[in-house]
Structure formats: structure tokens, C-alpha cells
């Protein structure tokens, strides 16, 4: 399901608890970035299943790493947003890339566990 709040709660809680080791906004937003594939498949009206390539651990790793690098280019914006919500924020490129990968993996795990 594209961009549901279902992923924000668990990702936000886990990201906040482990914010010393992972980048909170990158981790949480990685759960949304991975669903761009589902959104595109839905809009173009391709056949099912909607969860295809980026919802695997292998390709999801690449998606998460790219997302971490993209987020690193927007670091001033992330620092400004974290300052607004009053959460201390220090990060580096490595931490952001790992957080992107872990965020996608967490999303994939939630999807696997929620299937009947």
C-alpha cells in the first residue's frame, strides 16, 4: 500500500529509540521511499503484485543506499527540520546510508509479517 501511516508509527518509534546509532529522518522516510514503486505500479495500472523489486532485501538495499545518499545532499534541510521539532541531530554520510538500508529492510519485514 503506497505511503500509509502504518509504517510511520513503528519506524518512528524504532528510529527514535535507536537515534544514537541511526539517522531518524532517513530511517523513517526510507519506509516511504520504498513505496514509490507501489505508487508507480498503481498509477500506471500494471498487473499485480504491486510489491515487486524494491520490496526485496537485495534491491531494497540498493534503494536504501541511494536514498541515504540523496538525503545526505539535503542535509541542511534535515538539520533545520530536526531543530524545529527539538531533537538533537548529528549525522554523517555513512550513518545516513546505513539508516536508509535499515529503513527499507524494516519496511520489507513489516510487509512480510502483515501478509496472511
N, C-alpha and C positions, 0 to 999 in steps of 0.2 A: 504494500500500500504506500503510495508516494507521500512523503512528508507528513507523517502523522505525529501527533504529540505523544503517542505511545512510546516512542523512542527517547524523547527528551527527558522524561522522568527518571528512568533507570540510568541513562547515560549521564545526566546531570548529577545524580546522587553519587554514582561511582567516580565520576570525574572530580567532584568536589572533595570526596574523601581522599583520593589519591593525587590531589593537585600539587603536592610537593614533587611528585615524580612524573606526572603527565601534564600536558597543557590543556587546561579545562575547556576553553572555547574551541580549540581544534578538535578535541576528543568528541565533544557534544555535536559540533557541526558536521563531523565525519559521518555521523548517523543519518544526516540529511543528504549529504553529498552522494552517498551510495545509492540513494533512491532516485537520483536524476535519471538513471537507466529505466526505472519503472515508469516514471513520468513520461519519458520519451516514447516508450513502447505503448503506453496507453493513448498518448496523443496521436501517434502515427497509426494506431489501430492495427498493430501487428498481432500475430497469433499468440496464444498463451504458451508457455508460462511467462508471466511478467518478470519474475525474478530469474534472471539468466546469468550473465557472465560476472558482473560486479558483485553478485551475491555468492561468490565462491571465495575461499580463502586465498587462492593463488592470485587471481585477477584483482580481488579486493585488496590485497597487499599493495599492488601497483597503484590502485585508485587512492588508497590511503596515503601512500608516499607522495604522490603527485599533489594531493590535497594539502599535505603538510608543507610542501614547497610553495604552493600558491598562497597559503596562509602566511608563510614567512615573508612573502613580498608585501603583504598587508599588515605587517607587524605594528606600525604606528596606530592604525585604526583599532586593532585588538587591544593595545595598551590603553587607548583612550576609552574604549568600552568597558574594560575591566576597572578603570579608575572611576567611572560613573557608578558602577554597582559596588564599589568599595571592596574589591577583592584584590589582595596583593598579587602582583603579576610579574614574574621574572621568567624568561624563557630563552631558548636558543634554537637554532635550526634543527639539530638532532632531536631535541625533545619534541619539537613540533611534528617532525616526520614520524617518529615512533608513536606519538599520540594519534596522528591520522590513521596509521595502520591499526592500532589497537581499537580505535573507534569503529572502523569498518568491521573488524573481526567481532567486536561486541554486537554490532548490528546483525551480522550474519548469525551469530549464536542465538540472539533473540528470535530471529526469523525461524531458525531451525526448531527451537523449543516451542514456538507458538503454532507450528503446523500440527494438524491432527494425526 
